[in-house]
Amino acid sequence: MPLIALAVAALAIGFEQIIQWRYGPMGLIAFAVLTVGLKAKNTTMSGIGAVILVLLLSQSG
C-alpha cells in the first residue's frame, strides 16, 4: 500500500511540474484550484480550475 501511495504522489508531482513548465504560473494556479476543488468536493472551484486549464490548453495549439 505505501508503494502505491508513493507512486501516486510521484505522478502528481511530475504532472504538476509539467504543467508549470509548459503553461507557467497560471497553469500551476489552475491545477491547484482544480485539485483543491476536487478534494473539497466544491464543484464551483473545480470547475473554475478546469476552465482555466482548458483555456490554457486551447491557446497553445
N, CA, C and O atoms as a Tripos MOL2 file, in Angstrom:
@<TRIPOS>MOLECULE
protein
  244   243    61     0     0
PROTEIN
NO_CHARGES

@<TRIPOS>ATOM
      1 N           0.8010   -1.2030    0.0000 N.3       1 MET1
      2 CA          0.0000    0.0000    0.0000 C.3       1 MET1
      3 C           0.8490    1.2740    0.0000 C.2       1 MET1
      4 O           0.5390    2.2000   -0.7500 O.2       1 MET1
      5 N           1.9210    1.3570    0.8220 N.am      2 PRO2
      6 CA          2.7400    2.5700    0.7800 C.3       2 PRO2
      7 C           3.3940    2.7890   -0.5850 C.2       2 PRO2
      8 O           3.6190    3.9300   -0.9900 O.2       2 PRO2
      9 N           3.6980    1.7040   -1.2890 N.am      3 LEU3
     10 CA          4.3120    1.8320   -2.6070 C.3       3 LEU3
     11 C           3.3480    2.4770   -3.5930 C.2       3 LEU3
     12 O           3.7630    3.2910   -4.4180 O.2       3 LEU3
     13 N           2.0830    2.1300   -3.5200 N.am      4 ILE4
     14 CA          1.0730    2.7290   -4.3990 C.3       4 ILE4
     15 C           0.9110    4.2090   -4.0810 C.2       4 ILE4
     16 O           0.8270    5.0330   -4.9930 O.2       4 ILE4
     17 N           0.8660    4.5520   -2.8070 N.am      5 ALA5
     18 CA          0.7310    5.9620   -2.4100 C.3       5 ALA5
     19 C           1.9480    6.7680   -2.8590 C.2       5 ALA5
     20 O           1.8110    7.9160   -3.2840 O.2       5 ALA5
     21 N           3.1240    6.1770   -2.7680 N.am      6 LEU6
     22 CA          4.3430    6.8480   -3.2100 C.3       6 LEU6
     23 C           4.3320    7.0630   -4.7250 C.2       6 LEU6
     24 O           4.7360    8.1180   -5.2120 O.2       6 LEU6
     25 N           3.8680    6.0590   -5.4600 N.am      7 ALA7
     26 CA          3.7910    6.1750   -6.9170 C.3       7 ALA7
     27 C           2.7840    7.2400   -7.3370 C.2       7 ALA7
     28 O           3.0500    8.0120   -8.2580 O.2       7 ALA7
     29 N           1.6450    7.2900   -6.6790 N.am      8 VAL8
     30 CA          0.6360    8.3000   -6.9940 C.3       8 VAL8
     31 C           1.1620    9.6980   -6.6730 C.2       8 VAL8
     32 O           0.9420   10.6350   -7.4400 O.2       8 VAL8
     33 N           1.8410    9.8380   -5.5640 N.am      9 ALA9
     34 CA          2.4140   11.1430   -5.1940 C.3       9 ALA9
     35 C           3.4730   11.5730   -6.2080 C.2       9 ALA9
     36 O           3.5410   12.7460   -6.5760 O.2       9 ALA9
     37 N           4.2890   10.6390   -6.6550 N.am     10 ALA10
     38 CA          5.3130   10.9650   -7.6500 C.3      10 ALA10
     39 C           4.6790   11.3840   -8.9690 C.2      10 ALA10
     40 O           5.1420   12.3280   -9.6090 O.2      10 ALA10
     41 N           3.6280   10.6930   -9.3780 N.am     11 LEU11
     42 CA          2.9250   11.0760  -10.6090 C.3      11 LEU11
     43 C           2.2840   12.4500  -10.4870 C.2      11 LEU11
     44 O           2.3260   13.2420  -11.4280 O.2      11 LEU11
     45 N           1.6970   12.7340   -9.3440 N.am     12 ALA12
     46 CA          1.0720   14.0470   -9.1390 C.3      12 ALA12
     47 C           2.1090   15.1610   -9.1770 C.2      12 ALA12
     48 O           1.8740   16.2060   -9.7840 O.2      12 ALA12
     49 N           3.2420   14.9490   -8.5410 N.am     13 ILE13
     50 CA          4.3020   15.9640   -8.5450 C.3      13 ILE13
     51 C           4.8610   16.1410   -9.9470 C.2      13 ILE13
     52 O           5.1280   17.2640  -10.3760 O.2      13 ILE13
     53 N           5.0380   15.0310  -10.6650 N.am     14 GLY14
     54 CA          5.5220   15.1110  -12.0410 C.3      14 GLY14
     55 C           4.5560   15.8550  -12.9420 C.2      14 GLY14
     56 O           4.9730   16.6810  -13.7540 O.2      14 GLY14
     57 N           3.2580   15.5690  -12.8070 N.am     15 PHE15
     58 CA          2.2570   16.2530  -13.6170 C.3      15 PHE15
     59 C           2.2330   17.7410  -13.2900 C.2      15 PHE15
     60 O           2.0990   18.5770  -14.1830 O.2      15 PHE15
     61 N           2.3610   18.0650  -12.0160 N.am     16 GLU16
     62 CA          2.3790   19.4650  -11.5960 C.3      16 GLU16
     63 C           3.5790   20.2030  -12.1870 C.2      16 GLU16
     64 O           3.4550   21.3530  -12.6070 O.2      16 GLU16
     65 N           4.7330   19.5470  -12.2220 N.am     17 GLN17
     66 CA          5.9270   20.1650  -12.7940 C.3      17 GLN17
     67 C           5.7860   20.3690  -14.3050 C.2      17 GLN17
     68 O           6.2320   21.3830  -14.8410 O.2      17 GLN17
     69 N           5.1710   19.4110  -14.9820 N.am     18 ILE18
     70 CA          4.9440   19.5450  -16.4310 C.3      18 ILE18
     71 C           4.0100   20.7100  -16.7100 C.2      18 ILE18
     72 O           4.2510   21.4960  -17.6260 O.2      18 ILE18
     73 N           2.9460   20.8270  -15.9280 N.am     19 ILE19
     74 CA          2.0030   21.9360  -16.1010 C.3      19 ILE19
     75 C           2.7140   23.2660  -15.8840 C.2      19 ILE19
     76 O           2.5340   24.2030  -16.6610 O.2      19 ILE19
     77 N           3.5160   23.3490  -14.8340 N.am     20 GLN20
     78 CA          4.2170   24.6070  -14.5480 C.3      20 GLN20
     79 C           5.2290   24.9260  -15.6510 C.2      20 GLN20
     80 O           5.3610   26.0850  -16.0450 O.2      20 GLN20
     81 N           5.9380   23.9260  -16.1470 N.am     21 TRP21
     82 CA          6.9390   24.1620  -17.1810 C.3      21 TRP21
     83 C           6.2810   24.5810  -18.4950 C.2      21 TRP21
     84 O           6.7860   25.4610  -19.1930 O.2      21 TRP21
     85 N           5.1610   23.9530  -18.8270 N.am     22 ARG22
     86 CA          4.5260   24.1980  -20.1230 C.3      22 ARG22
     87 C           3.6580   25.4520  -20.1160 C.2      22 ARG22
     88 O           3.6590   26.2030  -21.0910 O.2      22 ARG22
     89 N           2.9150   25.6930  -19.0290 N.am     23 TYR23
     90 CA          1.9240   26.7730  -19.0060 C.3      23 TYR23
     91 C           2.2210   27.8680  -17.9980 C.2      23 TYR23
     92 O           1.4430   28.8140  -17.8730 O.2      23 TYR23
     93 N           3.3090   27.7640  -17.2880 N.am     24 GLY24
     94 CA          3.7330   28.8270  -16.3890 C.3      24 GLY24
     95 C           2.9320   28.8820  -15.0990 C.2      24 GLY24
     96 O           2.2500   27.9250  -14.7330 O.2      24 GLY24
     97 N           3.0220   30.0060  -14.4240 N.am     25 PRO25
     98 CA          2.3560   30.1510  -13.1270 C.3      25 PRO25
     99 C           0.8280   30.0370  -13.2160 C.2      25 PRO25
    100 O           0.1900   29.5330  -12.2910 O.2      25 PRO25
    101 N           0.2500   30.4980  -14.3100 N.am     26 MET26
    102 CA         -1.2070   30.4140  -14.4310 C.3      26 MET26
    103 C          -1.6700   28.9590  -14.5120 C.2      26 MET26
    104 O          -2.7220   28.6090  -13.9760 O.2      26 MET26
    105 N          -0.8970   28.1290  -15.1700 N.am     27 GLY27
    106 CA         -1.2190   26.7030  -15.2260 C.3      27 GLY27
    107 C          -1.1210   26.0520  -13.8670 C.2      27 GLY27
    108 O          -1.9390   25.2030  -13.5120 O.2      27 GLY27
    109 N          -0.1100   26.4550  -13.1000 N.am     28 LEU28
    110 CA          0.0530   25.9170  -11.7570 C.3      28 LEU28
    111 C          -1.0970   26.3480  -10.8500 C.2      28 LEU28
    112 O          -1.6010   25.5500  -10.0590 O.2      28 LEU28
    113 N          -1.5070   27.6000  -10.9650 N.am     29 ILE29
    114 CA         -2.6310   28.0930  -10.1660 C.3      29 ILE29
    115 C          -3.9140   27.3580  -10.5460 C.2      29 ILE29
    116 O          -4.6890   26.9630   -9.6750 O.2      29 ILE29
    117 N          -4.1360   27.1750  -11.8490 N.am     30 ALA30
    118 CA         -5.3460   26.4700  -12.2970 C.3      30 ALA30
    119 C          -5.3440   25.0330  -11.7990 C.2      30 ALA30
    120 O          -6.3780   24.5280  -11.3620 O.2      30 ALA30
    121 N          -4.1970   24.3680  -11.8610 N.am     31 PHE31
    122 CA         -4.0940   22.9920  -11.3770 C.3      31 PHE31
    123 C          -4.3450   22.9190   -9.8760 C.2      31 PHE31
    124 O          -5.0010   21.9940   -9.3980 O.2      31 PHE31
    125 N          -3.8240   23.8940   -9.1350 N.am     32 ALA32
    126 CA         -4.0320   23.9170   -7.6860 C.3      32 ALA32
    127 C          -5.4990   24.1510   -7.3420 C.2      32 ALA32
    128 O          -6.0400   23.5060   -6.4440 O.2      32 ALA32
    129 N          -6.1420   25.0790   -8.0600 N.am     33 VAL33
    130 CA         -7.5670   25.3550   -7.8090 C.3      33 VAL33
    131 C          -8.4040   24.1200   -8.1360 C.2      33 VAL33
    132 O          -9.3370   23.7840   -7.4070 O.2      33 VAL33
    133 N          -8.0660   23.4510   -9.2310 N.am     34 LEU34
    134 CA         -8.7920   22.2270   -9.6070 C.3      34 LEU34
    135 C          -8.6080   21.1500   -8.5490 C.2      34 LEU34
    136 O          -9.5750   20.4870   -8.1740 O.2      34 LEU34
    137 N          -7.3940   20.9640   -8.0650 N.am     35 THR35
    138 CA         -7.1140   19.9440   -7.0610 C.3      35 THR35
    139 C          -7.8150   20.2420   -5.7420 C.2      35 THR35
    140 O          -8.4110   19.3490   -5.1390 O.2      35 THR35
    141 N          -7.7480   21.4800   -5.2950 N.am     36 VAL36
    142 CA         -8.4140   21.8520   -4.0370 C.3      36 VAL36
    143 C          -9.9280   21.6980   -4.1750 C.2      36 VAL36
    144 O         -10.5950   21.2330   -3.2500 O.2      36 VAL36
    145 N         -10.4610   22.0850   -5.3160 N.am     37 GLY37
    146 CA        -11.8950   21.9410   -5.5410 C.3      37 GLY37
    147 C         -12.3440   20.4910   -5.5210 C.2      37 GLY37
    148 O         -13.4050   20.1710   -4.9840 O.2      37 GLY37
    149 N         -11.5350   19.6100   -6.1080 N.am     38 LEU38
    150 CA        -11.8840   18.1910   -6.1000 C.3      38 LEU38
    151 C         -11.7900   17.5970   -4.7030 C.2      38 LEU38
    152 O         -12.6460   16.8090   -4.3000 O.2      38 LEU38
    153 N         -10.7540   17.9720   -3.9650 N.am     39 LYS39
    154 CA        -10.6000   17.4340   -2.6060 C.3      39 LYS39
    155 C         -11.6890   17.9520   -1.6710 C.2      39 LYS39
    156 O         -12.1470   17.2290   -0.7860 O.2      39 LYS39
    157 N         -12.1050   19.2100   -1.8670 N.am     40 ALA40
    158 CA        -13.1420   19.7990   -1.0160 C.3      40 ALA40
    159 C         -14.5420   19.4850   -1.5300 C.2      40 ALA40
    160 O         -15.5360   19.8560   -0.9060 O.2      40 ALA40
    161 N         -14.6190   18.8020   -2.6690 N.am     41 LYS41
    162 CA        -15.8960   18.4850   -3.3260 C.3      41 LYS41
    163 C         -16.6950   19.7540   -3.5910 C.2      41 LYS41
    164 O         -17.9110   19.8000   -3.4080 O.2      41 LYS41
    165 N         -15.9750   20.7770   -4.0260 N.am     42 ASN42
    166 CA        -16.5690   22.0570   -4.3720 C.3      42 ASN42
    167 C         -16.5840   22.1610   -5.8930 C.2      42 ASN42
    168 O         -15.5470   22.3790   -6.5190 O.2      42 ASN42
    169 N         -17.7620   22.0060   -6.4780 N.am     43 THR43
    170 CA        -17.8530   21.9680   -7.9320 C.3      43 THR43
    171 C         -17.5280   23.3110   -8.5730 C.2      43 THR43
    172 O         -17.0010   23.3530   -9.6850 O.2      43 THR43
    173 N         -17.8320   24.3990   -7.8930 N.am     44 THR44
    174 CA        -17.5250   25.7220   -8.4490 C.3      44 THR44
    175 C         -16.0210   25.9190   -8.5840 C.2      44 THR44
    176 O         -15.5360   26.3620   -9.6260 O.2      44 THR44
    177 N         -15.2930   25.5920   -7.5360 N.am     45 MET45
    178 CA        -13.8480   25.7790   -7.5510 C.3      45 MET45
    179 C         -13.1810   24.8330   -8.5540 C.2      45 MET45
    180 O         -12.2890   25.2480   -9.2940 O.2      45 MET45
    181 N         -13.6000   23.5860   -8.5840 N.am     46 SER46
    182 CA        -13.0020   22.6550   -9.5280 C.3      46 SER46
    183 C         -13.3790   23.0110  -10.9610 C.2      46 SER46
    184 O         -12.5880   22.8010  -11.8800 O.2      46 SER46
    185 N         -14.5800   23.5480  -11.1590 N.am     47 GLY47
    186 CA        -14.9870   23.9950  -12.4910 C.3      47 GLY47
    187 C         -14.1640   25.1720  -12.9770 C.2      47 GLY47
    188 O         -13.7970   25.2280  -14.1510 O.2      47 GLY47
    189 N         -13.8740   26.1020  -12.1000 N.am     48 ILE48
    190 CA        -13.0430   27.2590  -12.4650 C.3      48 ILE48
    191 C         -11.6400   26.8000  -12.8370 C.2      48 ILE48
    192 O         -11.0840   27.2580  -13.8350 O.2      48 ILE48
    193 N         -11.0650   25.9080  -12.0500 N.am     49 GLY49
    194 CA         -9.7380   25.3830  -12.3590 C.3      49 GLY49
    195 C          -9.7090   24.6490  -13.6830 C.2      49 GLY49
    196 O          -8.7630   24.7930  -14.4580 O.2      49 GLY49
    197 N         -10.7520   23.8520  -13.9490 N.am     50 ALA50
    198 CA        -10.8230   23.1100  -15.2070 C.3      50 ALA50
    199 C         -10.9640   24.0470  -16.4010 C.2      50 ALA50
    200 O         -10.3350   23.8280  -17.4360 O.2      50 ALA50
    201 N         -11.7800   25.0850  -16.2680 N.am     51 VAL51
    202 CA        -11.9690   26.0360  -17.3660 C.3      51 VAL51
    203 C         -10.6680   26.7700  -17.6760 C.2      51 VAL51
    204 O         -10.3240   26.9650  -18.8420 O.2      51 VAL51
    205 N          -9.9500   27.1720  -16.6400 N.am     52 ILE52
    206 CA         -8.6760   27.8620  -16.8680 C.3      52 ILE52
    207 C          -7.6900   26.9410  -17.5770 C.2      52 ILE52
    208 O          -6.9900   27.3690  -18.4950 O.2      52 ILE52
    209 N          -7.6300   25.6740  -17.1530 N.am     53 LEU53
    210 CA         -6.7250   24.7370  -17.8160 C.3      53 LEU53
    211 C          -7.1160   24.5170  -19.2720 C.2      53 LEU53
    212 O          -6.2490   24.4430  -20.1430 O.2      53 LEU53
    213 N          -8.4050   24.4120  -19.5390 N.am     54 VAL54
    214 CA         -8.8600   24.2250  -20.9220 C.3      54 VAL54
    215 C          -8.5050   25.4420  -21.7670 C.2      54 VAL54
    216 O          -8.0850   25.2990  -22.9150 O.2      54 VAL54
    217 N          -8.6700   26.6300  -21.2090 N.am     55 LEU55
    218 CA         -8.2980   27.8330  -21.9470 C.3      55 LEU55
    219 C          -6.8050   27.8740  -22.2320 C.2      55 LEU55
    220 O          -6.3930   28.2680  -23.3230 O.2      55 LEU55
    221 N          -6.0030   27.4780  -21.2770 N.am     56 LEU56
    222 CA         -4.5460   27.4470  -21.4960 C.3      56 LEU56
    223 C          -4.1760   26.3930  -22.5410 C.2      56 LEU56
    224 O          -3.2970   26.6260  -23.3710 O.2      56 LEU56
    225 N          -4.8390   25.2420  -22.5060 N.am     57 LEU57
    226 CA         -4.5700   24.2020  -23.4870 C.3      57 LEU57
    227 C          -4.9800   24.6050  -24.8810 C.2      57 LEU57
    228 O          -4.2970   24.2690  -25.8480 O.2      57 LEU57
    229 N          -6.0850   25.3210  -25.0040 N.am     58 SER58
    230 CA         -6.5680   25.7180  -26.3340 C.3      58 SER58
    231 C          -5.7090   26.8260  -26.9450 C.2      58 SER58
    232 O          -5.6520   26.9440  -28.1690 O.2      58 SER58
    233 N          -5.0520   27.6270  -26.1380 N.am     59 GLN59
    234 CA         -4.1920   28.7010  -26.6530 C.3      59 GLN59
    235 C          -2.8960   28.1500  -27.2220 C.2      59 GLN59
    236 O          -2.3450   28.7240  -28.1610 O.2      59 GLN59
    237 N          -2.3990   27.0480  -26.6720 N.am     60 SER60
    238 CA         -1.0890   26.5640  -27.0740 C.3      60 SER60
    239 C          -1.1040   25.8690  -28.4330 C.2      60 SER60
    240 O          -0.0470   25.6580  -29.0290 O.2      60 SER60
    241 N          -2.2830   25.5130  -28.9280 N.am     61 GLY61
    242 CA         -2.3610   24.7650  -30.1890 C.3      61 GLY61
    243 C          -2.2570   25.6030  -31.3550 C.2      61 GLY61
    244 O          -2.3080   25.1050  -32.4790 O.2      61 GLY61
@<TRIPOS>BOND
     1     1     2 1
     2     2     3 1
     3     3     4 2
     4     3     5 am
     5     5     6 1
     6     6     7 1
     7     7     8 2
     8     7     9 am
     9     9    10 1
    10    10    11 1
    11    11    12 2
    12    11    13 am
    13    13    14 1
    14    14    15 1
    15    15    16 2
    16    15    17 am
    17    17    18 1
    18    18    19 1
    19    19    20 2
    20    19    21 am
    21    21    22 1
    22    22    23 1
    23    23    24 2
    24    23    25 am
    25    25    26 1
    26    26    27 1
    27    27    28 2
    28    27    29 am
    29    29    30 1
    30    30    31 1
    31    31    32 2
    32    31    33 am
    33    33    34 1
    34    34    35 1
    35    35    36 2
    36    35    37 am
    37    37    38 1
    38    38    39 1
    39    39    40 2
    40    39    41 am
    41    41    42 1
    42    42    43 1
    43    43    44 2
    44    43    45 am
    45    45    46 1
    46    46    47 1
    47    47    48 2
    48    47    49 am
    49    49    50 1
    50    50    51 1
    51    51    52 2
    52    51    53 am
    53    53    54 1
    54    54    55 1
    55    55    56 2
    56    55    57 am
    57    57    58 1
    58    58    59 1
    59    59    60 2
    60    59    61 am
    61    61    62 1
    62    62    63 1
    63    63    64 2
    64    63    65 am
    65    65    66 1
    66    66    67 1
    67    67    68 2
    68    67    69 am
    69    69    70 1
    70    70    71 1
    71    71    72 2
    72    71    73 am
    73    73    74 1
    74    74    75 1
    75    75    76 2
    76    75    77 am
    77    77    78 1
    78    78    79 1
    79    79    80 2
    80    79    81 am
    81    81    82 1
    82    82    83 1
    83    83    84 2
    84    83    85 am
    85    85    86 1
    86    86    87 1
    87    87    88 2
    88    87    89 am
    89    89    90 1
    90    90    91 1
    91    91    92 2
    92    91    93 am
    93    93    94 1
    94    94    95 1
    95    95    96 2
    96    95    97 am
    97    97    98 1
    98    98    99 1
    99    99   100 2
   100    99   101 am
   101   101   102 1
   102   102   103 1
   103   103   104 2
   104   103   105 am
   105   105   106 1
   106   106   107 1
   107   107   108 2
   108   107   109 am
   109   109   110 1
   110   110   111 1
   111   111   112 2
   112   111   113 am
   113   113   114 1
   114   114   115 1
   115   115   116 2
   116   115   117 am
   117   117   118 1
   118   118   119 1
   119   119   120 2
   120   119   121 am
   121   121   122 1
   122   122   123 1
   123   123   124 2
   124   123   125 am
   125   125   126 1
   126   126   127 1
   127   127   128 2
   128   127   129 am
   129   129   130 1
   130   130   131 1
   131   131   132 2
   132   131   133 am
   133   133   134 1
   134   134   135 1
   135   135   136 2
   136   135   137 am
   137   137   138 1
   138   138   139 1
   139   139   140 2
   140   139   141 am
   141   141   142 1
   142   142   143 1
   143   143   144 2
   144   143   145 am
   145   145   146 1
   146   146   147 1
   147   147   148 2
   148   147   149 am
   149   149   150 1
   150   150   151 1
   151   151   152 2
   152   151   153 am
   153   153   154 1
   154   154   155 1
   155   155   156 2
   156   155   157 am
   157   157   158 1
   158   158   159 1
   159   159   160 2
   160   159   161 am
   161   161   162 1
   162   162   163 1
   163   163   164 2
   164   163   165 am
   165   165   166 1
   166   166   167 1
   167   167   168 2
   168   167   169 am
   169   169   170 1
   170   170   171 1
   171   171   172 2
   172   171   173 am
   173   173   174 1
   174   174   175 1
   175   175   176 2
   176   175   177 am
   177   177   178 1
   178   178   179 1
   179   179   180 2
   180   179   181 am
   181   181   182 1
   182   182   183 1
   183   183   184 2
   184   183   185 am
   185   185   186 1
   186   186   187 1
   187   187   188 2
   188   187   189 am
   189   189   190 1
   190   190   191 1
   191   191   192 2
   192   191   193 am
   193   193   194 1
   194   194   195 1
   195   195   196 2
   196   195   197 am
   197   197   198 1
   198   198   199 1
   199   199   200 2
   200   199   201 am
   201   201   202 1
   202   202   203 1
   203   203   204 2
   204   203   205 am
   205   205   206 1
   206   206   207 1
   207   207   208 2
   208   207   209 am
   209   209   210 1
   210   210   211 1
   211   211   212 2
   212   211   213 am
   213   213   214 1
   214   214   215 1
   215   215   216 2
   216   215   217 am
   217   217   218 1
   218   218   219 1
   219   219   220 2
   220   219   221 am
   221   221   222 1
   222   222   223 1
   223   223   224 2
   224   223   225 am
   225   225   226 1
   226   226   227 1
   227   227   228 2
   228   227   229 am
   229   229   230 1
   230   230   231 1
   231   231   232 2
   232   231   233 am
   233   233   234 1
   234   234   235 1
   235   235   236 2
   236   235   237 am
   237   237   238 1
   238   238   239 1
   239   239   240 2
   240   239   241 am
   241   241   242 1
   242   242   243 1
   243   243   244 2
@<TRIPOS>SUBSTRUCTURE
     1 MET1         2 RESIDUE 1 A MET
     2 PRO2         6 RESIDUE 1 A PRO
     3 LEU3        10 RESIDUE 1 A LEU
     4 ILE4        14 RESIDUE 1 A ILE
     5 ALA5        18 RESIDUE 1 A ALA
     6 LEU6        22 RESIDUE 1 A LEU
     7 ALA7        26 RESIDUE 1 A ALA
     8 VAL8        30 RESIDUE 1 A VAL
     9 ALA9        34 RESIDUE 1 A ALA
    10 ALA10       38 RESIDUE 1 A ALA
    11 LEU11       42 RESIDUE 1 A LEU
    12 ALA12       46 RESIDUE 1 A ALA
    13 ILE13       50 RESIDUE 1 A ILE
    14 GLY14       54 RESIDUE 1 A GLY
    15 PHE15       58 RESIDUE 1 A PHE
    16 GLU16       62 RESIDUE 1 A GLU
    17 GLN17       66 RESIDUE 1 A GLN
    18 ILE18       70 RESIDUE 1 A ILE
    19 ILE19       74 RESIDUE 1 A ILE
    20 GLN20       78 RESIDUE 1 A GLN
    21 TRP21       82 RESIDUE 1 A TRP
    22 ARG22       86 RESIDUE 1 A ARG
    23 TYR23       90 RESIDUE 1 A TYR
    24 GLY24       94 RESIDUE 1 A GLY
    25 PRO25       98 RESIDUE 1 A PRO
    26 MET26      102 RESIDUE 1 A MET
    27 GLY27      106 RESIDUE 1 A GLY
    28 LEU28      110 RESIDUE 1 A LEU
    29 ILE29      114 RESIDUE 1 A ILE
    30 ALA30      118 RESIDUE 1 A ALA
    31 PHE31      122 RESIDUE 1 A PHE
    32 ALA32      126 RESIDUE 1 A ALA
    33 VAL33      130 RESIDUE 1 A VAL
    34 LEU34      134 RESIDUE 1 A LEU
    35 THR35      138 RESIDUE 1 A THR
    36 VAL36      142 RESIDUE 1 A VAL
    37 GLY37      146 RESIDUE 1 A GLY
    38 LEU38      150 RESIDUE 1 A LEU
    39 LYS39      154 RESIDUE 1 A LYS
    40 ALA40      158 RESIDUE 1 A ALA
    41 LYS41      162 RESIDUE 1 A LYS
    42 ASN42      166 RESIDUE 1 A ASN
    43 THR43      170 RESIDUE 1 A THR
    44 THR44      174 RESIDUE 1 A THR
    45 MET45      178 RESIDUE 1 A MET
    46 SER46      182 RESIDUE 1 A SER
    47 GLY47      186 RESIDUE 1 A GLY
    48 ILE48      190 RESIDUE 1 A ILE
    49 GLY49      194 RESIDUE 1 A GLY
    50 ALA50      198 RESIDUE 1 A ALA
    51 VAL51      202 RESIDUE 1 A VAL
    52 ILE52      206 RESIDUE 1 A ILE
    53 LEU53      210 RESIDUE 1 A LEU
    54 VAL54      214 RESIDUE 1 A VAL
    55 LEU55      218 RESIDUE 1 A LEU
    56 LEU56      222 RESIDUE 1 A LEU
    57 LEU57      226 RESIDUE 1 A LEU
    58 SER58      230 RESIDUE 1 A SER
    59 GLN59      234 RESIDUE 1 A GLN
    60 SER60      238 RESIDUE 1 A SER
    61 GLY61      242 RESIDUE 1 A GLY
